[in-house]
């Protein structure tokens, strides 16, 4: 009888011990998970902050070299932040839509591939020469990525104009080839500027002020397309892209 009572007490103690151990293990696991989530969140925030650092670092160097002014650097960074804010606002807007609403929204607002450097020139924040100098200072992988996005965006719009009969497939090819040629010329100038000292760059930009050019006007001047076709192409792009 005594042994039976003793056995009952032992079993009860083991049950309580097991319960406490399970609770402690759960609490520990929950704490570890929470810590991991906090660390992941902090890491994401740090990475987000680091994203804009390379551009500012290179812009600081260009200010020191006299390629751009401190005021222009501020405007460039503010412009970049503005674009990021606009993108975030659009994402939030889309997030609250239904599947059908999103489909209708994207159909009415086809995404345009844009190039930050081109937008800076179009917004009269920097000259084309300054944009080229900034490109030359940035890692080529990033510059190439921006150029590819811009090229794909233009081709997508031209494809629609070919389908609509506004331009021919041959004219589309000539337009894209012309754009590639201009990009190659800019790249050659970038390489030239890259090899200069700070003083040489300053003298170069002073002696060769870049004139703001319009790709559409150049295409007409080169007899690749007519003015009417140029106007039609312009109409398919966001107004801010060719102001």
Secondary structure in CASP SS format (residue, H / E / C, confidence):
PFRMAT SS
TARGET T0000
AUTHOR 0000-0000-0000
METHOD secondary structure of the structure
MODEL  1
X C 1.00
X H 1.00
X H 1.00
X H 1.00
X H 1.00
X H 1.00
X H 1.00
X H 1.00
X H 1.00
X H 1.00
X H 1.00
X H 1.00
X H 1.00
X H 1.00
X H 1.00
X H 1.00
X H 1.00
X H 1.00
X H 1.00
X H 1.00
X H 1.00
X H 1.00
X H 1.00
X H 1.00
X H 1.00
X H 1.00
X H 1.00
X H 1.00
X H 1.00
X H 1.00
X H 1.00
X H 1.00
X H 1.00
X H 1.00
X H 1.00
X H 1.00
X H 1.00
X H 1.00
X H 1.00
X H 1.00
X H 1.00
X H 1.00
X H 1.00
X H 1.00
X H 1.00
X H 1.00
X H 1.00
X H 1.00
X H 1.00
X H 1.00
X H 1.00
X C 1.00
X H 1.00
X H 1.00
X H 1.00
X H 1.00
X H 1.00
X H 1.00
X H 1.00
X H 1.00
X H 1.00
X H 1.00
X H 1.00
X H 1.00
X H 1.00
X C 1.00
X C 1.00
X C 1.00
X C 1.00
X H 1.00
X H 1.00
X H 1.00
X H 1.00
X H 1.00
X H 1.00
X H 1.00
X H 1.00
X H 1.00
X H 1.00
X H 1.00
X H 1.00
X H 1.00
X H 1.00
X H 1.00
X H 1.00
X H 1.00
X H 1.00
X H 1.00
X H 1.00
X H 1.00
X H 1.00
X H 1.00
X H 1.00
X H 1.00
X H 1.00
X C 1.00
X C 1.00
X C 1.00
X H 1.00
X H 1.00
X H 1.00
X H 1.00
X H 1.00
X H 1.00
X H 1.00
X H 1.00
X H 1.00
X H 1.00
X C 1.00
X C 1.00
X C 1.00
X C 1.00
X C 1.00
X C 1.00
X C 1.00
X H 1.00
X H 1.00
X H 1.00
X H 1.00
X H 1.00
X H 1.00
X H 1.00
X C 1.00
X C 1.00
X C 1.00
X C 1.00
X C 1.00
X H 1.00
X H 1.00
X H 1.00
X H 1.00
X H 1.00
X H 1.00
X H 1.00
X H 1.00
X H 1.00
X H 1.00
X C 1.00
X C 1.00
X H 1.00
X H 1.00
X H 1.00
X H 1.00
X H 1.00
X H 1.00
X H 1.00
X H 1.00
X H 1.00
X H 1.00
X H 1.00
X H 1.00
X H 1.00
X H 1.00
X H 1.00
X H 1.00
X H 1.00
X H 1.00
X H 1.00
X H 1.00
X H 1.00
X H 1.00
X H 1.00
X H 1.00
X H 1.00
X C 1.00
X C 1.00
X C 1.00
X C 1.00
X H 1.00
X H 1.00
X H 1.00
X H 1.00
X H 1.00
X H 1.00
X H 1.00
X H 1.00
X H 1.00
X H 1.00
X H 1.00
X H 1.00
X H 1.00
X H 1.00
X H 1.00
X H 1.00
X H 1.00
X H 1.00
X H 1.00
X H 1.00
X H 1.00
X H 1.00
X H 1.00
X H 1.00
X H 1.00
X H 1.00
X C 1.00
X C 1.00
X C 1.00
X H 1.00
X H 1.00
X H 1.00
X H 1.00
X H 1.00
X H 1.00
X H 1.00
X H 1.00
X H 1.00
X H 1.00
X C 1.00
X C 1.00
X C 1.00
X C 1.00
X C 1.00
X C 1.00
X C 1.00
X H 1.00
X H 1.00
X H 1.00
X H 1.00
X H 1.00
X H 1.00
X H 1.00
X C 1.00
X C 1.00
X C 1.00
X C 1.00
X C 1.00
X H 1.00
X H 1.00
X H 1.00
X H 1.00
X H 1.00
X H 1.00
X H 1.00
X H 1.00
X H 1.00
X H 1.00
X C 1.00
X C 1.00
X H 1.00
X H 1.00
X H 1.00
X C 1.00
X C 1.00
END
